Amino acid sequence: MNVELLEIERKQNELFFNIIDKDTNLDIGILFTVDNHVAYEIKPEFRGQGAATDALKLITSQIKNPVLEITYNNIASKRVALKSGYTLVKVQPPFEIYEYFNEKGKNK
């Protein structure tokens, strides 16, 4: 899947995006950031096609020190985080905290 992020709203420390499939121009999900924390959701009919991974990689390149807080039972999001280069750094129930480290091992 070929995705892009279309910014739909900006408030102080928050950004909101639609995740768009560039091939079909369909809105397939949402992604938002609060400070350096990132959250995303793909519509059920588009899951399992790599859209969340691609969208997360796009936003990761645009923000400093990105962080994901993923609930312990959200296996799909944990896979997306790992595929996108994130590392589990802390368990803080009910969340697992993931951070992105570049090739040199340092946070962006």
C-alpha positions, 0 to 999 in steps of 0.5 A, a space after each residue: 500500500 502506498 500511503 501519505 499523511 494529510 494534515 487535517 488539524 493543528 492545535 498547539 502541541 497536537 497534529 491530526 492526520 488522515 492516512 490516505 491510500 495514494 493509489 485509490 485516494 481513500 481515507 484509510 485511517 487516522 494518525 495524531 501526535 500530542 507532543 512527541 507521542 504518536 497514536 494511529 488507527 487503520 480502518 478494519 477493512 484496510 488492516 494487514 496491508 502495511 498501512 500503519 507501518 508506512 504511516 508510522 515511518 512517515 511521522 517518525 521522520 518528522 518529529 523529535 523523540 517519538 514515543 508510542 504507548 501501546 496497551 499490553 494486549 494490542 499485538 498488531 500495534 506492537 508488531 507495527 512499532 517493531 517493524 517501524 524501528 521502535 524498541 520496547 523501553 519500559 512496561 508501565 501497565 497497562 502500557 508498553 512504551 516504545 521509542 525510536 532509535 536511529 542507526 547509531 542507537 540514539 533517539 532522534 
